[in-house]
Amino acid sequence: MKTAYDRMYTFIYHKDMQKADEFYRGLLGLEMEPESDWVTYYKVSPGLTIGVVEDGKGYLRVTEDKPVILCLGLKDTEDIWALYQKLKDAGVTMHTSEVELRKVEGRVFFCEDPEGYIVEIVQRPKSG
């Protein structure tokens, strides 16, 4: 028997909700939707959402180890190099020294959000 789902949330835990908002809404440009005074959703695409939870209020707690990578697939029409430079200029910790060109993944770079979660930005290889 198959079970049908219509959305997916990934919840991450932050000590500073304002810094999280500045990163996800301000720098990455995701649409913000508050759920409560301690949970904020950032819409990636229809049905796919990052939920940021204030430390101490949700099911889990902030930990030093962040064994999660949030991978965001950038639309083909967007300028990945401009986004890389915008984040770098804003002082975001970058884990790649430039946008890397990979045969399978396409264009990709890694950075850190304010709580230390790794965020991978990936864009399909150009065809043709």
N, C-alpha and C positions, 0 to 999 in steps of 0.2 A: 504494500500500500504506500503510495506516494503522499507526502504531506506538503501542502502549498504554503509558501511564505510570501509576503509582499514588501518586506523591508529588512534592513540590517543596520544595527547600531554597533559601533565599537566604542566602548567607554574607557576613557583614560582619566587619571586622577591628578589634580593640580593643586598646589598650595596657593597660587596666586591666579585667581580667575581673570583679573584685569589683564595680566600679561598674556594669558592664554587667548583672550579675546583680541588683543593687539596682534598676535601672531596669526590666528586662524581667520579672523575677519579682516583685520587691518592689512596684514602682509600677503596672505594667501587669497584674500578676496572671497572667502566662503560666506554664504548667507547664514546669518545667525538667527536662532529661534530659542528664546529662553523657555525652559520648562518650569523652573522654579527658581528660588533664590540661590540654589546650590547646584543646579544642573543646567547647562546650556548646550544646545545642539548646533552643529555646523553642518549644513547640507552640502554634500559633495556632488550628488546627482540624485535624481528621483529614487527614493528608497534606500539610499546609502548615506549614512550620517555618522559623524564623529560626535560622541557625547562627552563633554568635559564636566567632570564631577569635582566639586570642592572637597579637598582632603578632610576626612573626619566625618563626612555626612553621608557617604554612600556605603556600599557593601565592602569595598576594599579600601586600603590606605595607600598613600604615596610611599614608594620605596625607592631606595637608591638605584637598584637594578631595574632597568626598563627593558624587559625581554619582548618588546613589541616593535615592529616597524609599521608605520602607517604609510602605505603606498598610494599616492594620488596620481591617477592617469590624466595627464594634461591633454586637452583637446588639440587636435592636429593644427588648428588655426591659431593657437597661442604661441607666443615667442618665449620658449624655454630659457634662452640666454638672457633675455630681459628680466625674467622672474628670478633667475639665479643672481643676477647683479643687484636687483632690488633687495633681496634677502641679505646678501653679503653687505651691501651698503648700510642696511639697517642694523648691522652688528650681530646677525644670526650666526651661530656656530655652524660652519660648513664642514662636512666630512669628505668632500671631494674638492679638489683645487680648481675644478672647472666642470662644465657640462661634458660628460663622457659620451662618446659615440660607441654603441655596442651593437654587434650584428643582430642579436636576438631581441634584446630589450628596446633598442633604439637609443634615444637620447635620454640621459639619466643623471641626476645628482642627488646627493644625500645631505641633509642638514638636521639640526636639532631644534625642537620646540623649546619654550622657556622652562619646562619641567625636566627636559633631558630626553624626551622620546625622540627616536630617529624618525624622520620623515623623508621618504623617497619620492621624488618627483620624476615621473617617467613619461616619455612621449614616444609613440610608435615610430619605427623607422620610416623614412620617406620612401614611398614606392616609386619605381620608375627609373 
